[in-house]
Amino acid sequence: MSLGDELRYLRAFHGGGNLGEIEEEIGIEPGTLRYIEQRYRRMGEDDDVLAKIAAYYGVSLERLQYHRERYRKALSAFLHNSVESKRIATFDLRTGETLTGRVRWWDLGAFGLEPKDGGPLTVVQRHAVLDWPMADEGDEEDAQSDRE
Amino acid sequence: MPQDLQTLRKQKRMSINQLASRSGISIAKLIQYEKGAEEIPPADLGRLAKALYVDEWDINPRSTPPRAPTPREEQTAKPARSPRPEKKPKEKPKKPRPQSPPARDTQIAHMLTIAARFGINRAALEAEIGKPLDQLTQKEARHWNGHFMRRAAEEKPPRAIDRKRAYLPEGVDGFELAYLQEQQKGDVLLQFTLFDGQRFEGQVVGFSPYQITIREPGGDEITLNKLAIAYYRRAGGQT
């Protein structure tokens, strides 16, 4: 989950306040939060700003830094590679579940995952993905045999 | 083939109010477009296509005006009148038909946009039409726009769903849209899992980029906010 999605999630859990008001309360430049929430590239480089945001939402700075590394474009790149390579991919979801399978398609808001166990195609919302660990060697062999 | 705006709206079971709020175009304007009283400019065409989940070329830029009643219908609709005494028809001098005004900039811009889809530039377009674009009348521009729209519909190039997707940016939501349309059409029972672990089952009744409305097996309709959804799939393990 990207930093932007995480901040949207935290804001929703804090009553979904107005971004401008929150920025004023935190004491950061107007537009900073909106910018982080909406952008697809890596955002939130300034740790001091991030620390203020973390304090406002009552979470650790490390938590926000964790999400900063998982920006939306990084997930896009991973999904694109997964489709191209037909490699088995694993996704840790915010629900605590882990889904494993082959990514059949991806777009702006979601991706279609064909589960490894043969269940129905699962449409996963991108904002629900917490992390996407890299596939292991065995999965690569699976993909190779599929391609052959 | 492009269809009239009203036909498309009714197909999507959308009221004119809903279309206005989704597209950001006023109701009065939409009525004009639907009646065919005004041609839909390219900018509005794009907004309407997005709101209706169709391609721009699926919408006829100028809707067919409502059909005039046939003489027979007129006869049944109007109360019988006593025949008027016949008047000697006055011989009026025939007025020359007014010439169509010059094509609007928006018509030309629209034509260039569509032509660009076929790799036709302005010079090639003018050669095909047989005259410079700035000398076209509104009527001619309408004719050529219709021609290119029909051609676009026939030769629809593979877009979004078929193309090899660019790495970035993520610009479309066509795949999820196609999936949902297919499930809605097939009355498929889907199971939705929310962030908090709650699960809902139902058939898709309608959806937008932000919400999905489902009808539960008991008949109740419920609208799920997409932000709250983690994933969904066919219920009961159907593939």
Chai-1 contact restraints between the chains, C-beta under 6 A:
chainA,res_idxA,chainB,res_idxB,connection_type,confidence,min_distance_angstrom,max_distance_angstrom,comment,restraint_id
A,K73,B,L168,contact,1.0,0.0,6.0,A-B,restraint_1
A,S76,B,L168,contact,1.0,0.0,6.0,A-B,restraint_2
A,S76,B,E170,contact,1.0,0.0,6.0,A-B,restraint_3
A,H80,B,Y167,contact,1.0,0.0,6.0,A-B,restraint_4
A,L93,B,A230,contact,1.0,0.0,6.0,A-B,restraint_5
A,R94,B,F195,contact,1.0,0.0,6.0,A-B,restraint_6
A,T95,B,G197,contact,1.0,0.0,6.0,A-B,restraint_7
A,T95,B,A230,contact,1.0,0.0,6.0,A-B,restraint_8
A,W105,B,F175,contact,1.0,0.0,6.0,A-B,restraint_9
A,D107,B,V172,contact,1.0,0.0,6.0,A-B,restraint_10
A,D107,B,D173,contact,1.0,0.0,6.0,A-B,restraint_11
A,D107,B,F175,contact,1.0,0.0,6.0,A-B,restraint_12
A,D107,B,E176,contact,1.0,0.0,6.0,A-B,restraint_13
A,L108,B,E170,contact,1.0,0.0,6.0,A-B,restraint_14
A,L108,B,V172,contact,1.0,0.0,6.0,A-B,restraint_15
A,L108,B,D173,contact,1.0,0.0,6.0,A-B,restraint_16
A,G109,B,D173,contact,1.0,0.0,6.0,A-B,restraint_17
A,G109,B,E176,contact,1.0,0.0,6.0,A-B,restraint_18
A,A110,B,E176,contact,1.0,0.0,6.0,A-B,restraint_19
A,G119,B,G237,contact,1.0,0.0,6.0,A-B,restraint_20
A,P120,B,R233,contact,1.0,0.0,6.0,A-B,restraint_21
A,P120,B,R234,contact,1.0,0.0,6.0,A-B,restraint_22
A,P120,B,Q238,contact,1.0,0.0,6.0,A-B,restraint_23
A,P120,B,T239,contact,1.0,0.0,6.0,A-B,restraint_24
A,T122,B,Y231,contact,1.0,0.0,6.0,A-B,restraint_25
A,T122,B,R233,contact,1.0,0.0,6.0,A-B,restraint_26
A,V123,B,Y232,contact,1.0,0.0,6.0,A-B,restraint_27
A,V124,B,Y231,contact,1.0,0.0,6.0,A-B,restraint_28
A,Q125,B,I229,contact,1.0,0.0,6.0,A-B,restraint_29
A,A128,B,A230,contact,1.0,0.0,6.0,A-B,restraint_30
